[in-house]
């Protein structure tokens, strides 16, 4: 039996809802942008969702070939090759994206040590020569400004490194060495153009409170005019590994939101930095790139709740990642391998893809939020209509369904209701792939079928006012995400047309 909830929206209601879902999305290392599948997936994401920025690792990794050295008259000199950088940036700009520049990792020839991370061996040690590192950063920025225009490039946010509080991402997780890297890089960037916005420390959970407080103290001590603070946000307990895959248990959402509030409180405890924007430059459920939950409807429903609240204390938040062309732990064996992406390989949208598409519609509507709780958000559009999203995350084998009845104030007669449903029955390409035999290398025909199975179920109806209100009912099955839109459907039919007669004779 479904749990029932009745919501009455007040005509003058105004609820805080900072929906910045389209600001940024994550990507695997930058060099992957040179591949066809990557580009096709990103085009799909931009067509259906449309993000403004993109952030990923590997700008200075050796596969991008930017940093080069040669010897002349016994002296080692640096030179730069921007061939691949231009190709990647040209492609990003062609699909309407600006970079959120993450500066890292270390070119091998510039690195102090040999420690690397991932299948693609990104070097995670400090520079052997900070002056050479700063010259690399400045030369890259100046090249971008020359190619794309100074006024354009200074709008691209700049983040220094990634997760330095983990020893795998920064040798020994050396806090003071990272602070030095940040300070030197900050000043180098600002020397190029004082309009650049620079931030950090891009820490993940675990030691985030210690690092963010120490980072703010360092910036105060060194009088760094920090532009924003960055951190990451994942919401699972320690994964359990089976073969190639990781299985996880989700934490309670409130625990994650409380952790984010702690970061806000730490930043605001420094008078000179109070109110400074906080960007979550990575978030997802699991931090594992082979975590099977990422492909599921449960992920979509849980993320729907996250997106309703992540803007409470943060300026923006970037999902990690847009697609599954991703090789941190090696080349994937199957199209559904638990990758971070919104799109599975083969250009197959996952259920979470539609969660983002639905929230982007709320963002683009530029309306006023009139209701928000743990299962639904409702926005009143400027034209008097409504749009909203309902979700129902269900853990494990529970069969709980929800029925939410929403009463909406209405000034006119004659409205249409459109709903798009994503749940385990209507939009679940993972199940179809499973039922087809879990083919590791699907044929073109099978990929087409999986893409068909990855579309929301669309329904429509007409609504009439009763007591100056419209009634909308959302039936949310297990792990459902439902988008709805109510709009006036005035106008006259064409001369002689009768829908009832056309349908029923």
C-alpha positions, -999 to 999 in steps of 0.1 A, spaced: 0 0 0 14 34 -9 22 60 16 1 91 10 9 128 15 -12 158 7 4 192 1 -15 225 -1 6 252 -17 -1 287 -5 -7 314 -31 19 337 -16 45 311 -7 82 318 -13 106 290 -3 144 293 -5 157 270 -33 191 279 -48 191 256 -79 224 260 -97 224 225 -112 236 237 -146 267 255 -134 293 227 -138 298 190 -145 329 168 -141 349 148 -166 376 122 -167 411 134 -175 412 161 -202 431 139 -227 400 117 -231 382 146 -248 402 138 -279 382 105 -284 349 102 -304 328 84 -278 337 111 -252 326 138 -276 294 121 -285 284 116 -249 292 152 -241 271 165 -270 242 144 -258 245 159 -223 247 194 -236 217 189 -259 194 175 -231 208 193 -200 233 220 -209 260 228 -184 279 260 -183 313 247 -171 333 215 -171 360 204 -147 384 175 -148 419 162 -140 450 160 -161 454 194 -177 492 192 -173 495 154 -175 520 141 -201 492 128 -225 483 165 -231 520 171 -240 519 207 -228 552 208 -208 583 199 -227 620 203 -220 651 203 -242 688 209 -237 707 237 -254 744 245 -247 743 223 -216 713 242 -202 679 225 -197 651 247 -210 613 245 -210 589 249 -239 552 244 -243 530 226 -268 494 236 -269 482 215 -298 460 191 -278 449 218 -254 435 238 -283 417 208 -297 401 201 -263 392 237 -256 378 242 -291 355 212 -287 343 224 -253 335 258 -266 317 243 -296 292 226 -272 288 257 -251 311 249 -222 337 270 -204 364 252 -184 365 252 -146 403 249 -147 418 224 -123 456 230 -123 472 195 -121 487 170 -122 525 174 -124 543 169 -157 568 141 -152 598 162 -163 588 189 -138 580 166 -109 600 163 -78 591 126 -73 578 95 -91 545 89 -73 516 85 -97 479 76 -94 455 58 -117 458 36 -147 470 67 -167 498 75 -141 491 111 -132 521 124 -112 510 136 -78 542 151 -64 552 188 -59 572 206 -86 610 203 -84 611 240 -93 583 263 -82 594 290 -106 591 266 -135 557 255 -123 544 290 -121 558 298 -156 539 268 -169 507 280 -154 512 316 -166 522 305 -201 491 283 -204 467 310 -192 483 336 -215 480 312 -245 443 307 -237 437 344 -234 454 350 -267 433 324 -284 399 329 -267 401 365 -255 412 380 -222 377 391 -212 365 355 -218 392 335 -201 393 355 -169 357 343 -163 370 307 -161 374 297 -124 408 284 -114 412 256 -88 446 246 -75 451 208 -75 427 180 -65 422 163 -31 456 171 -15 443 157 18 447 122 3 482 109 1 474 93 -33 466 126 -48 493 146 -31 525 130 -19 522 123 19 491 145 20 516 172 30 495 201 41 522 227 43 536 218 9 501 221 -6 497 255 10 529 266 -6 517 253 -40 485 272 -36 502 304 -25 527 304 -53 501 294 -79 476 320 -67 501 348 -70 512 335 -105 477 335 -118 469 369 -104 501 383 -119 487 373 -154 454 391 -147 440 403 -114 405 395 -126 410 357 -124 391 340 -96 412 314 -78 402 289 -51 409 257 -33 417 234 -14 395 208 -33 395 184 -3 374 153 0 357 141 32 373 126 62 398 153 71 379 181 54 372 201 86 408 201 96 421 210 61 395 237 54 401 254 88 439 253 83 436 265 48 415 295 58 441 303 86 469 301 61 451 324 37 445 349 65 481 348 77 494 353 41 468 379 32 455 359 3 424 374 -13 408 341 -18 378 341 -43 361 308 -34 365 276 -14 362 242 -30 355 207 -15 340 174 -26 309 155 -14 303 118 -15 276 100 5 285 63 10 301 42 35 333 22 27 327 1 -5 328 -37 -5 347 -50 -35 337 -81 -56 357 -88 -87 358 -57 -108 330 -40 -89 322 -21 -56 290 -23 -36 281 5 -12 256 15 14 243 51 13 246 73 43 216 92 57 212 124 36 210 146 67 245 135 78 259 147 45 241 180 46 253 185 81 289 180 70 284 206 43 270 230 68 301 226 89 323 237 60 301 268 56 304 276 93 342 272 92 345 296 63 321 321 79 341 320 112 368 341 94 354 376 92 374 386 61 360 355 43 325 354 56 300 346 28 327 335 4 313 311 -22 318 274 -17 319 253 -48 314 215 -45 337 206 -74 329 169 -72 298 151 -59 281 118 -64 268 90 -43 299 67 -44 335 79 -48 344 46 -65 346 46 -103 333 11 -104 304 14 -80 273 -3 -94 249 20 -77 258 47 -103 239 29 -130 206 25 -110 173 42 -105 182 44 -68 211 66 -76 187 89 -96 162 92 -68 189 98 -41 206 124 -63 172 141 -68 170 147 -30 206 159 -30 200 185 -58 171 200 -38 195 208 -9 230 212 -22 224 249 -29 214 256 7 249 265 18 269 262 -15 272 284 -45 273 255 -70 280 218 -72 295 197 -100 284 161 -106 313 137 -111 310 129 -141 290 136 -173 300 103 -190 316 69 -186 346 74 -209 368 72 -178 399 52 -171 411 58 -135 410 21 -127 416 9 -163 395 6 -194 359 -6 -186 350 -42 -194 312 -36 -200 289 -6 -208 274 -8 -173 304 -10 -150 293 14 -123 310 44 -138 304 78 -124 288 91 -156 253 103 -164 258 85 -197 269 49 -202 292 39 -230 272 36 -262 256 69 -255 230 53 -232 215 78 -207 213 65 -172 184 73 -149 204 100 -131 208 117 -165 171 126 -163 173 138 -127 197 165 -140 176 172 -171 145 178 -149 163 201 -125 178 221 -154 142 227 -166 134 241 -132 165 263 -134 157 275 -169 121 283 -159 133 312 -137 103 308 -114 98 311 -76 100 280 -54 67 276 -35 72 243 -18 101 220 -9 104 189 13 123 156 14 103 142 -16 92 171 -38 100 206 -50 75 229 -67 82 260 -86 57 286 -98 66 299 -133 64 335 -143 34 328 -165 14 314 -136 20 277 -144 39 253 -123 67 227 -126 82 204 -101 100 171 -93 90 143 -70 114 114 -59 112 83 -38 145 67 -30 140 32 -15 168 12 2 174 -25 -4 143 -47 -10 117 -24 4 86 -20 -18 74 14 -4 55 36 -29 44 71 -24 13 90 -35 16 127 -33 -14 150 -39 -5 186 -45 -31 214 -44 -20 244 -65 -36 279 -66 -49 287 -101 -64 319 -115 -79 305 -148 -97 275 -162 -81 250 -185 -47 236 -178 -26 208 -191 -5 184 -170 26 167 -184 45 141 -164 78 123 -172 85 93 -151 118 76 -145 116 45 -124 126 8 -124 98 -1 -147 96 27 -172 132 39 -177 158 13 -166 184 5 -193 204 -15 -167 176 -40 -163 172 -44 -201 209 -50 -204 207 -76 -177 177 -93 -193 195 -94 -226 223 -114 -210 247 -86 -198 266 -84 -231 300 -70 -225 302 -57 -261 267 -49 -273 260 -48 -310 248 -16 -327 212 -30 -326 214 -38 -289 228 -3 -281 199 12 -300 174 -9 -279 191 2 -247 189 38 -257 151 33 -263 148 18 -229 165 48 -214 137 73 -221 112 87 -195 76 76 -197 55 105 -208 19 111 -198 -5 140 -202 -40 151 -191 -63 181 -188 -69 198 -155 -99 219 -144 -100 242 -114 -120 233 -83 -123 260 -56 -97 281 -73 -72 252 -71 -57 225 -94 -50 190 -81 -19 171 -92 -12 136 -81 22 120 -83 24 82 -80 60 75 -71 70 39 -73 102 25 -59 132 47 -67 111 69 -90 119 105 -102 89 123 -118 90 156 -135 56 175 -138 46 207 -155 12 225 -153 5 252 -179 -25 270 -193 -38 253 -225 -61 280 -239 -68 285 -275 -94 271 -299 -93 240 -320 -91 242 -357 -125 247 -375 -144 214 -375 -120 195 -353 -134 174 -324 -110 153 -304 -136 131 -289 -151 122 -322 -117 116 -337 -108 92 -310 -141 75 -303 -160 79 -336 
